[in-house]
Amino acid sequence: MREKVLEITNRTLEELKTCQDSQALEQLRVRVLGKKGELTSILRGMGQVEPEMRPKVGQWVNEARETIENAISESQKEIAKREKEKRLQAEAIDVTLPVNDRSAGSLHPMTLVLEELFDIFTGMGFEAVEGPEVEFDHYNFELMNIPKNHPARDAQDTFYIDDNIVLRTHTSPVQARIMTTRKPPIRIVSFGRVYRADEADATHSPVFHQLEGLVIDENISMGDLKGTLDTFARRLYGDGVTTRFRPSFFPFTEPSAEVDLTCAACRGKGCRICKDTGWIEVLGSGMVNPKVLEMCGIDSKKYSGFAFGMGVERLANLKYNVPDMRYLYENDIRFLKHFRG
Ligand code: PHE
């Protein structure tokens, strides 16, 4: 019996050395020490052992169990340590690897053009000012010499908040706000949203952006307007782009002119974008109507001035060859990523 116990002990200790993981270890433990294990079965067979030998056998088995248990727990520690090392190795982070490319955003094409416009106009000595989008009728129409029966006041074009308040239909009310609160010389540009009850299509939107310019001083002439806009055209679209003035009408300027720019796409040769004319209409302008100056408290005998207003979406689309205004509002990533610097 003693040999058998020793044999089980030695074999188990040998086998223990070949156990590679905690699972194999557990299997071995159950096979030897478990309820139906080899060692346990010796105790179960005690009935066959002579009574005077039983304490001895019990002692041998208990000693063997203790030896094996100790050895197993030693191995367990070893294996746990090895497994932990393996896991740490597998999970190791190589801090010297190049980082994943994070996708960076970019400025919106409208912002890009706006920044350029501000550079151009502040470079010529203009100051950037702001005005409200929800505007009094008084500034939007009245002081702009747009009488009560003017078609621009039609509710089909204008969003009315109430009888006296509208969503501004152009940035020109900023002219009135500046002229009624400042003394000449005045040299401002103003950028912002304007609202008109239009259906959205490739060239219209109920909300769009305008850039307004106003200069009031002594001896300001149409030549100053032309020079300013020529400079603007060249700076925004490059050499060779110039302006063409066509007679027009606005209640707040007299005389008034629609201004075309040389088509930046074909440089005036004629193409699909300019409908073979070589010119693109981009803004309204003129000499500030003396009546407007007087209504705003500026002496029209002493001072004169010019004003202009342009649609900024149009400028951006011409600059970046965007065929449809709606692209600017949809903010589709596939469109916007073309403007990544
Ligand atoms: N406010 C005019 C428009 O929205 C543009 C304009 C501005 C014309 C200033 C002349 C002078 O069409």
Boltz pocket constraint, residues with backbone or C-beta under 6 A from the ligand:
constraints:
  - pocket:
      binder: B
      contacts: [[A, 169], [A, 170], [A, 171], [A, 172], [A, 213], [A, 250], [A, 253], [A, 257], [A, 283], [A, 284], [A, 285], [A, 286], [A, 307], [A, 308], [A, 309], [A, 310]]
      max_distance: 6.0
